Amino acid sequence: MNKLSTDEQIVGFVREAEKTEATISEFCRQKGFNEGTFYKWKKRFGSMQVQEVKRLRELESENARLKRMLADRLIEIDAMQELLAKKW
């Protein structure tokens, strides 16, 4: 499985693994992804529904955008303070 797994696929894999009789390692091998990846997905998305996972991803991207905006503003403030501190 590649990094482009959709939210529906990830939640589906976690739910399907809980219902299957096969071991986790066999299940992961059948689906084509690493066992570590499965456990990471299960830890992060284990009790969530598809809509909750989508909302989480939206919030994470918005949070990253806001952090970038804050960093840009802090750089601008620092540059302005440097400029004002110079004696003409």
C-alpha positions as CSV (number, residue, x, y, z in Angstrom):
1,M,0.0,0.0,0.0
2,N,1.3,3.4,-0.8
3,K,1.1,6.7,1.1
4,L,-2.0,7.7,-0.8
5,S,-4.4,5.5,1.2
6,T,-7.7,7.3,1.5
7,D,-9.4,7.9,4.8
8,E,-12.0,5.3,3.9
9,Q,-9.4,2.7,3.1
10,I,-7.5,3.2,6.4
11,V,-10.6,3.0,8.5
12,G,-11.7,0.0,6.5
13,F,-8.4,-1.8,7.0
14,V,-8.6,-1.3,10.8
15,R,-12.2,-2.5,11.0
16,E,-11.5,-5.5,8.7
17,A,-8.5,-6.5,10.7
18,E,-10.6,-6.5,13.9
19,K,-13.1,-8.9,12.3
20,T,-10.7,-11.3,10.5
21,E,-9.6,-14.6,11.9
22,A,-6.1,-14.1,10.4
23,T,-3.2,-12.7,12.4
24,I,-2.3,-9.1,12.0
25,S,0.9,-10.0,10.1
26,E,-1.0,-12.2,7.7
27,F,-3.7,-9.6,7.2
28,C,-1.1,-6.9,6.5
29,R,0.8,-9.1,4.1
30,Q,-2.4,-9.8,2.2
31,K,-3.3,-6.2,1.9
32,G,0.2,-5.1,1.0
33,F,1.4,-2.8,3.8
34,N,3.7,-3.0,6.7
35,E,2.6,-4.3,10.1
36,G,4.1,-1.1,11.7
37,T,2.0,1.0,9.4
38,F,-1.1,-0.9,10.5
39,Y,-0.4,-0.3,14.2
40,K,0.3,3.4,13.6
41,W,-3.1,3.6,11.8
42,K,-4.8,1.7,14.6
43,K,-3.3,3.9,17.3
44,R,-4.3,7.1,15.4
45,F,-7.6,6.2,13.8
46,G,-8.7,3.1,15.7
47,S,-11.9,4.4,17.3
48,M,-12.8,6.9,14.6
49,Q,-15.3,6.9,11.8
50,V,-14.5,8.1,8.3
51,Q,-16.1,11.5,8.9
52,E,-14.0,12.0,12.0
53,V,-10.8,11.1,10.2
54,K,-11.6,13.5,7.4
55,R,-12.3,16.3,9.9
56,L,-9.0,15.5,11.7
57,R,-7.1,15.8,8.5
58,E,-8.8,19.1,7.7
59,L,-7.9,20.5,11.1
60,E,-4.3,19.4,10.8
61,S,-3.9,21.1,7.5
62,E,-5.6,24.3,8.8
63,N,-3.3,24.2,11.9
64,A,-0.2,23.9,9.7
65,R,-1.4,26.8,7.6
66,L,-1.9,28.9,10.7
67,K,1.5,28.0,12.0
68,R,3.1,29.1,8.7
69,M,1.2,32.4,8.9
70,L,2.3,33.0,12.5
71,A,6.0,32.3,11.5
72,D,5.8,34.7,8.6
73,R,4.4,37.4,10.9
74,L,7.0,36.8,13.5
75,I,9.7,37.2,10.9
76,E,8.2,40.5,9.7
77,I,8.0,41.8,13.3
78,D,11.6,40.8,13.9
79,A,12.7,42.6,10.7
80,M,10.7,45.7,11.6
81,Q,12.3,45.8,15.1
82,E,15.7,45.4,13.6
83,L,15.0,48.3,11.2
84,L,13.7,50.5,14.0
85,A,16.6,49.7,16.3
86,K,19.1,51.1,13.8
87,K,20.3,54.7,14.5
88,W,20.1,56.9,11.4
